[in-house]
Amino acid sequence: MTALAEEAGVTLIELAIAFVLEHPAVTAPIIGPRTMKHLESQLSATEVRLTSDVLDRIDEINPPGTNVNPIDAGWAPSVLTNMRQRRRHH
């Protein structure tokens, strides 16, 4: 993603926030700056417009629905994660 951001002429944080802003199901991105410098580096993302080519490349690098960090998936009921629990036992 870093190389793609460089190719697109934006920072990695701008790429990430602009990507979220492009998603039709997202009302607003949630940012979490801890310092004024962090905030300032994130605000410029609202002016970034990603091209279809860049959005397609992001999907190639990280296909939609892929969890890079499994802990981010949240809770999954055992009936979905344990094959033995996916059928009723008669």
PyMOL commands that place a pseudoatom at each C-alpha (Angstrom):
pseudoatom trace, name=CA, resn=MET, resi=1, chain=A, elem=C, hetatm=0, pos=[0.000, 0.000, 0.000]
pseudoatom trace, name=CA, resn=THR, resi=2, chain=A, elem=C, hetatm=0, pos=[2.890, 2.340, 0.717]
pseudoatom trace, name=CA, resn=ALA, resi=3, chain=A, elem=C, hetatm=0, pos=[4.194, 1.975, -2.843]
pseudoatom trace, name=CA, resn=LEU, resi=4, chain=A, elem=C, hetatm=0, pos=[0.698, 2.525, -4.243]
pseudoatom trace, name=CA, resn=ALA, resi=5, chain=A, elem=C, hetatm=0, pos=[0.261, 5.671, -2.139]
pseudoatom trace, name=CA, resn=GLU, resi=6, chain=A, elem=C, hetatm=0, pos=[3.584, 6.980, -3.430]
pseudoatom trace, name=CA, resn=GLU, resi=7, chain=A, elem=C, hetatm=0, pos=[2.553, 6.214, -7.030]
pseudoatom trace, name=CA, resn=ALA, resi=8, chain=A, elem=C, hetatm=0, pos=[-0.755, 8.027, -6.446]
pseudoatom trace, name=CA, resn=GLY, resi=9, chain=A, elem=C, hetatm=0, pos=[1.070, 11.028, -4.996]
pseudoatom trace, name=CA, resn=VAL, resi=10, chain=A, elem=C, hetatm=0, pos=[-0.520, 10.821, -1.550]
pseudoatom trace, name=CA, resn=THR, resi=11, chain=A, elem=C, hetatm=0, pos=[0.536, 9.728, 1.910]
pseudoatom trace, name=CA, resn=LEU, resi=12, chain=A, elem=C, hetatm=0, pos=[-0.460, 6.320, 3.230]
pseudoatom trace, name=CA, resn=ILE, resi=13, chain=A, elem=C, hetatm=0, pos=[-2.877, 7.892, 5.722]
pseudoatom trace, name=CA, resn=GLU, resi=14, chain=A, elem=C, hetatm=0, pos=[-4.451, 9.976, 2.941]
pseudoatom trace, name=CA, resn=LEU, resi=15, chain=A, elem=C, hetatm=0, pos=[-4.852, 6.829, 0.831]
pseudoatom trace, name=CA, resn=ALA, resi=16, chain=A, elem=C, hetatm=0, pos=[-6.478, 4.949, 3.706]
pseudoatom trace, name=CA, resn=ILE, resi=17, chain=A, elem=C, hetatm=0, pos=[-8.932, 7.688, 4.648]
pseudoatom trace, name=CA, resn=ALA, resi=18, chain=A, elem=C, hetatm=0, pos=[-9.755, 8.549, 1.018]
pseudoatom trace, name=CA, resn=PHE, resi=19, chain=A, elem=C, hetatm=0, pos=[-10.448, 4.844, 0.406]
pseudoatom trace, name=CA, resn=VAL, resi=20, chain=A, elem=C, hetatm=0, pos=[-12.903, 4.754, 3.306]
pseudoatom trace, name=CA, resn=LEU, resi=21, chain=A, elem=C, hetatm=0, pos=[-14.546, 7.958, 2.082]
pseudoatom trace, name=CA, resn=GLU, resi=22, chain=A, elem=C, hetatm=0, pos=[-15.138, 6.317, -1.335]
pseudoatom trace, name=CA, resn=HIS, resi=23, chain=A, elem=C, hetatm=0, pos=[-17.120, 3.447, 0.183]
pseudoatom trace, name=CA, resn=PRO, resi=24, chain=A, elem=C, hetatm=0, pos=[-20.861, 4.021, -0.303]
pseudoatom trace, name=CA, resn=ALA, resi=25, chain=A, elem=C, hetatm=0, pos=[-21.751, 2.335, 3.003]
pseudoatom trace, name=CA, resn=VAL, resi=26, chain=A, elem=C, hetatm=0, pos=[-19.525, 4.639, 5.050]
pseudoatom trace, name=CA, resn=THR, resi=27, chain=A, elem=C, hetatm=0, pos=[-21.109, 7.809, 6.378]
pseudoatom trace, name=CA, resn=ALA, resi=28, chain=A, elem=C, hetatm=0, pos=[-17.884, 9.167, 7.856]
pseudoatom trace, name=CA, resn=PRO, resi=29, chain=A, elem=C, hetatm=0, pos=[-14.487, 7.719, 8.676]
pseudoatom trace, name=CA, resn=ILE, resi=30, chain=A, elem=C, hetatm=0, pos=[-13.543, 7.545, 12.320]
pseudoatom trace, name=CA, resn=ILE, resi=31, chain=A, elem=C, hetatm=0, pos=[-10.086, 8.944, 12.856]
pseudoatom trace, name=CA, resn=GLY, resi=32, chain=A, elem=C, hetatm=0, pos=[-8.102, 8.793, 16.068]
pseudoatom trace, name=CA, resn=PRO, resi=33, chain=A, elem=C, hetatm=0, pos=[-5.397, 11.419, 16.139]
pseudoatom trace, name=CA, resn=ARG, resi=34, chain=A, elem=C, hetatm=0, pos=[-3.505, 11.763, 19.390]
pseudoatom trace, name=CA, resn=THR, resi=35, chain=A, elem=C, hetatm=0, pos=[-1.684, 14.933, 18.506]
pseudoatom trace, name=CA, resn=MET, resi=36, chain=A, elem=C, hetatm=0, pos=[-2.362, 18.034, 16.446]
pseudoatom trace, name=CA, resn=LYS, resi=37, chain=A, elem=C, hetatm=0, pos=[0.261, 16.821, 13.962]
pseudoatom trace, name=CA, resn=HIS, resi=38, chain=A, elem=C, hetatm=0, pos=[-1.680, 13.562, 13.514]
pseudoatom trace, name=CA, resn=LEU, resi=39, chain=A, elem=C, hetatm=0, pos=[-4.899, 15.506, 12.955]
pseudoatom trace, name=CA, resn=GLU, resi=40, chain=A, elem=C, hetatm=0, pos=[-3.291, 17.800, 10.402]
pseudoatom trace, name=CA, resn=SER, resi=41, chain=A, elem=C, hetatm=0, pos=[-1.904, 14.811, 8.477]
pseudoatom trace, name=CA, resn=GLN, resi=42, chain=A, elem=C, hetatm=0, pos=[-5.381, 13.296, 8.268]
pseudoatom trace, name=CA, resn=LEU, resi=43, chain=A, elem=C, hetatm=0, pos=[-7.495, 16.321, 7.339]
pseudoatom trace, name=CA, resn=SER, resi=44, chain=A, elem=C, hetatm=0, pos=[-5.948, 16.619, 3.880]
pseudoatom trace, name=CA, resn=ALA, resi=45, chain=A, elem=C, hetatm=0, pos=[-7.466, 13.229, 2.957]
pseudoatom trace, name=CA, resn=THR, resi=46, chain=A, elem=C, hetatm=0, pos=[-10.858, 14.893, 2.486]
pseudoatom trace, name=CA, resn=GLU, resi=47, chain=A, elem=C, hetatm=0, pos=[-9.459, 16.582, -0.634]
pseudoatom trace, name=CA, resn=VAL, resi=48, chain=A, elem=C, hetatm=0, pos=[-8.070, 13.345, -2.134]
pseudoatom trace, name=CA, resn=ARG, resi=49, chain=A, elem=C, hetatm=0, pos=[-10.048, 11.678, -4.916]
pseudoatom trace, name=CA, resn=LEU, resi=50, chain=A, elem=C, hetatm=0, pos=[-8.843, 8.201, -5.792]
pseudoatom trace, name=CA, resn=THR, resi=51, chain=A, elem=C, hetatm=0, pos=[-9.093, 7.108, -9.409]
pseudoatom trace, name=CA, resn=SER, resi=52, chain=A, elem=C, hetatm=0, pos=[-10.758, 3.858, -10.417]
pseudoatom trace, name=CA, resn=ASP, resi=53, chain=A, elem=C, hetatm=0, pos=[-7.297, 2.480, -11.239]
pseudoatom trace, name=CA, resn=VAL, resi=54, chain=A, elem=C, hetatm=0, pos=[-6.049, 3.155, -7.711]
pseudoatom trace, name=CA, resn=LEU, resi=55, chain=A, elem=C, hetatm=0, pos=[-9.213, 1.692, -6.157]
pseudoatom trace, name=CA, resn=ASP, resi=56, chain=A, elem=C, hetatm=0, pos=[-8.816, -1.424, -8.341]
pseudoatom trace, name=CA, resn=ARG, resi=57, chain=A, elem=C, hetatm=0, pos=[-5.187, -1.774, -7.253]
pseudoatom trace, name=CA, resn=ILE, resi=58, chain=A, elem=C, hetatm=0, pos=[-6.226, -1.564, -3.591]
pseudoatom trace, name=CA, resn=ASP, resi=59, chain=A, elem=C, hetatm=0, pos=[-8.722, -4.381, -4.211]
pseudoatom trace, name=CA, resn=GLU, resi=60, chain=A, elem=C, hetatm=0, pos=[-5.989, -6.447, -5.877]
pseudoatom trace, name=CA, resn=ILE, resi=61, chain=A, elem=C, hetatm=0, pos=[-3.601, -5.931, -2.966]
pseudoatom trace, name=CA, resn=ASN, resi=62, chain=A, elem=C, hetatm=0, pos=[-6.236, -6.583, -0.316]
pseudoatom trace, name=CA, resn=PRO, resi=63, chain=A, elem=C, hetatm=0, pos=[-9.342, -8.222, -1.830]
pseudoatom trace, name=CA, resn=PRO, resi=64, chain=A, elem=C, hetatm=0, pos=[-12.678, -7.104, -0.373]
pseudoatom trace, name=CA, resn=GLY, resi=65, chain=A, elem=C, hetatm=0, pos=[-13.711, -9.185, 2.631]
pseudoatom trace, name=CA, resn=THR, resi=66, chain=A, elem=C, hetatm=0, pos=[-10.131, -10.098, 3.552]
pseudoatom trace, name=CA, resn=ASN, resi=67, chain=A, elem=C, hetatm=0, pos=[-9.237, -9.770, 7.220]
pseudoatom trace, name=CA, resn=VAL, resi=68, chain=A, elem=C, hetatm=0, pos=[-5.580, -8.822, 7.467]
pseudoatom trace, name=CA, resn=ASN, resi=69, chain=A, elem=C, hetatm=0, pos=[-5.716, -9.111, 11.245]
pseudoatom trace, name=CA, resn=PRO, resi=70, chain=A, elem=C, hetatm=0, pos=[-8.065, -11.909, 12.423]
pseudoatom trace, name=CA, resn=ILE, resi=71, chain=A, elem=C, hetatm=0, pos=[-8.542, -10.220, 15.792]
pseudoatom trace, name=CA, resn=ASP, resi=72, chain=A, elem=C, hetatm=0, pos=[-10.337, -7.395, 13.946]
pseudoatom trace, name=CA, resn=ALA, resi=73, chain=A, elem=C, hetatm=0, pos=[-13.056, -9.796, 12.838]
pseudoatom trace, name=CA, resn=GLY, resi=74, chain=A, elem=C, hetatm=0, pos=[-14.755, -9.598, 16.210]
pseudoatom trace, name=CA, resn=TRP, resi=75, chain=A, elem=C, hetatm=0, pos=[-16.746, -12.395, 17.773]
pseudoatom trace, name=CA, resn=ALA, resi=76, chain=A, elem=C, hetatm=0, pos=[-17.829, -15.292, 15.597]
pseudoatom trace, name=CA, resn=PRO, resi=77, chain=A, elem=C, hetatm=0, pos=[-20.366, -17.771, 17.002]
pseudoatom trace, name=CA, resn=SER, resi=78, chain=A, elem=C, hetatm=0, pos=[-19.092, -21.338, 17.228]
pseudoatom trace, name=CA, resn=VAL, resi=79, chain=A, elem=C, hetatm=0, pos=[-21.898, -22.543, 14.941]
pseudoatom trace, name=CA, resn=LEU, resi=80, chain=A, elem=C, hetatm=0, pos=[-20.134, -20.645, 12.156]
pseudoatom trace, name=CA, resn=THR, resi=81, chain=A, elem=C, hetatm=0, pos=[-16.553, -21.509, 13.041]
pseudoatom trace, name=CA, resn=ASN, resi=82, chain=A, elem=C, hetatm=0, pos=[-16.937, -25.146, 14.158]
pseudoatom trace, name=CA, resn=MET, resi=83, chain=A, elem=C, hetatm=0, pos=[-18.043, -27.468, 11.328]
pseudoatom trace, name=CA, resn=ARG, resi=84, chain=A, elem=C, hetatm=0, pos=[-19.435, -29.998, 13.819]
pseudoatom trace, name=CA, resn=GLN, resi=85, chain=A, elem=C, hetatm=0, pos=[-21.890, -27.427, 15.116]
pseudoatom trace, name=CA, resn=ARG, resi=86, chain=A, elem=C, hetatm=0, pos=[-23.317, -26.482, 11.714]
pseudoatom trace, name=CA, resn=ARG, resi=87, chain=A, elem=C, hetatm=0, pos=[-25.865, -29.314, 11.692]
pseudoatom trace, name=CA, resn=ARG, resi=88, chain=A, elem=C, hetatm=0, pos=[-28.575, -30.286, 14.117]
pseudoatom trace, name=CA, resn=HIS, resi=89, chain=A, elem=C, hetatm=0, pos=[-27.882, -33.570, 15.866]
pseudoatom trace, name=CA, resn=HIS, resi=90, chain=A, elem=C, hetatm=0, pos=[-30.864, -35.906, 15.731]
for i in range(1, 90): cmd.bond("trace and resi %d" % i, "trace and resi %d" % (i + 1))
show_as sticks, trace
zoom trace
